Amino acid sequence: MPVQLLKIIKGKSETPLPSHLQKEDLKHLEEGFDHTNKYFQINLFCQTLPIAVLFWRRYCDWNCICSFSIDLDNLYSRINSINILIYGKMAEDCAKVIRHGDTFVVAGFKLAKSPTAREDGRHGCHLEVSEEAGSAIYVSGYPTFFLPSVAPKYVYTPLNRLKDGTIVNLYGVVKFFKPPYVSKGTDYCSVVTLVDPSNVKLTCTLFNGNLDSLPKIYKVGDIVRFHRVKIREYNGQMQGITSVGFASLTFDGTVGAPLVPRTSSKVYTFMDEEQKTIEDLRVWAASNLSVSGPAVKLSGVQPMLFFDLTCQLVGKAKVDGSSFLLKVWDGTKCSYPTWKVPVEARDLEGERVLLHQLQNLTVDILVYDNHVQLAKSLKIGSFLRIYSIHTKQASADDKDVSHLEFHLHGGTCYGRGIGVLPESNPDVKELKAFLESVDLAGSQNMESMSSVELDGTFNNITDLESHLQRCQQLSVTVLTDHQDLNNTELKTILNSAAPQQYRIRAKLRTYKPQKLYQSIKLHCSKCNSLQEVPDGDDFDFILQRSAVTAPNPELHNTSWYDSVMWTTQDQKQRKIAIHFVKHDEMLQEPEDTLLMIEG
């Protein structure tokens, strides 16, 4: 029951509150943290408190706003008051039972920014309370409150018993994941696929404006505990999404590893019986889940390889508009000559002495597109796990010597991304111990270095104050990234046979089309011809003529979009198909979905 009346006997509550609830102070409220196990205790007995209780009916749903002071040391300060928004049936129940003189507790609330903070002078955030979020309100007729100890009890649902539209708690083993990345909006997104002994798979798409509130998953095989994840069914398969009060714990999935949770909230509950659940999942995953082998070291990388790398960041630099350089090392030396990305010394962040010492052990990784924003925010010295790095073999400038390049391509396919590891991580502890044992003096044998490495060393480290005349020094706009290609003269390109790939540096004299709409062409799928887009009535006539052709069912429901078709209600009864484009193999919320209309 979301709203409960408590009977007070001799100043104590006859019905105890859950012991996991912890009293929250107004000054400790922070947006982005899990407050589901926190409560506010409010005394409405004092008439001097700035209290306003408003009820109204909107869209057949009761809502309630209560504003009250929470700081009893300064009852007359409006900044020490906060608004509470109560939704649904809870608001209707509160309207019936809450009166002046009551004491009540609000538990399991969500914190959000208050749009009226400037006008009413109250706290910059407000509390949101609803039955759907698992909130509760306990009302007493006396100001005295008593909180005895009662152990909380959570029910965890196996993956094969999930039902559409429910909000559940669950355990699972990570079979696949994408490190958090910036979504099309302002939130961070993480995609996680879970399995359990029921052999059912669940893919969860999790959003949050606070990066730290998403699950801290570092590798396949980790075990996660999700609280309050919402289940929805699509195409006969269950999917999980974040709901109000979502929280997570992550554990190392290695058998025998310490049970140290990585939490998305400051306060959480973990019962003794849950330890057995984790140990059972570890044993099951060890024999049923295919996990990657030992981590790849730089000394073991080969050309044309995709791998995950655990390393330390020692330098970084902006290359151009859509690529960024990360200089990393893991204490081993790559067996191939490595490419040193040409950047200005003044643009390179990092300790110069250390960069010089590690010049023969670091590799340059170019990251692209959506990974650039995160790469810029990384701190020098932090420990990283970079997922799905691509190694590519290419030739050096004007030399018959090949070298190895490291690229982190754009997008999130195959779990591509960057994760920051805490120093408490077991892999980081092992790496730090190994790095401290590396003989830096022995690694600086300049005679054993390749010509490519020597060029990069002297250009980027030794000759730090030199200013080379390169394209990056000019006032230009970089349209694309092909750092692995050399500049080619236009006359060479004109005399070459197509198709080829080139990189040029030239002066722009003219360009077409002059207007953006001129770049749109009409394409005929039958003859593959292109035509200019007509104007006015001609365009309307072409669209009307195209509407006569019914949508092609063979083009519906592909791997990257789902299709729905219906017949218009007019006399023509025209067939119309709408294709809903997927993102990361999943449909998005309606307001974020790209649509294609046919017919």
Sequence and secondary structure as in RCSB ss.txt:
>XXXX:A:sequence
MPVQLLKIIKGKSETPLPSHLQKEDLKHLEEGFDHTNKYFQINLFCQTLPIAVLFWRRYCDWNCICSFSIDLDNL
YSRINSINILIYGKMAEDCAKVIRHGDTFVVAGFKLAKSPTAREDGRHGCHLEVSEEAGSAIYVSGYPTFFLPSV
APKYVYTPLNRLKDGTIVNLYGVVKFFKPPYVSKGTDYCSVVTLVDPSNVKLTCTLFNGNLDSLPKIYKVGDIVR
FHRVKIREYNGQMQGITSVGFASLTFDGTVGAPLVPRTSSKVYTFMDEEQKTIEDLRVWAASNLSVSGPAVKLSG
VQPMLFFDLTCQLVGKAKVDGSSFLLKVWDGTKCSYPTWKVPVEARDLEGERVLLHQLQNLTVDILVYDNHVQLA
KSLKIGSFLRIYSIHTKQASADDKDVSHLEFHLHGGTCYGRGIGVLPESNPDVKELKAFLESVDLAGSQNMESMS
SVELDGTFNNITDLESHLQRCQQLSVTVLTDHQDLNNTELKTILNSAAPQQYRIRAKLRTYKPQKLYQSIKLHCS
KCNSLQEVPDGDDFDFILQRSAVTAPNPELHNTSWYDSVMWTTQDQKQRKIAIHFVKHDEMLQEPEDTLLMIEG
>XXXX:A:secstr
  EEEE EETTEESS   TT EE  GGG  TTS  TTEEEEEE   TTS  EEEEEEETTEEEEEEEEE  TT T
T GGGEEEEEEETHHHHHHHHH  TT EEEEES EEEE TTHHHH   SEEEEE TTTT EEEEESSS       
     B  GGG  TT EEEEEEEEEEEEEEEE SSSSEEEEEEEE TT  EEEEEEEESSGGGS    STT EEE
EEEEEEEEETTEEEEEEEEEEEEEEE  STT     EESSS     HHHHHHHHHHHHHHHHHS    S   GGG
  SS EEEEEEEEEEEEEEETTEEEEEEE SS  SS B      GGG BS HHHHHHTTTT EEEEEEGGGHHHH
HH  TT EEEEEEEEEEEEE TTSS EEEEEEE SS GGG EEEEE TTSHHHHHHHHHHHT  TTGGG GGGS 
HHHHHHHIIIIITTT     GGGSS       TTS B  HHHHHTS SS   B        S SSGGGG EEE T
TT  EEE   HHHHHHHHHHHTTS   GGGSSBTTEEEEEEE SSTT  EEEEEEE BTTB   GGG  EEEE 
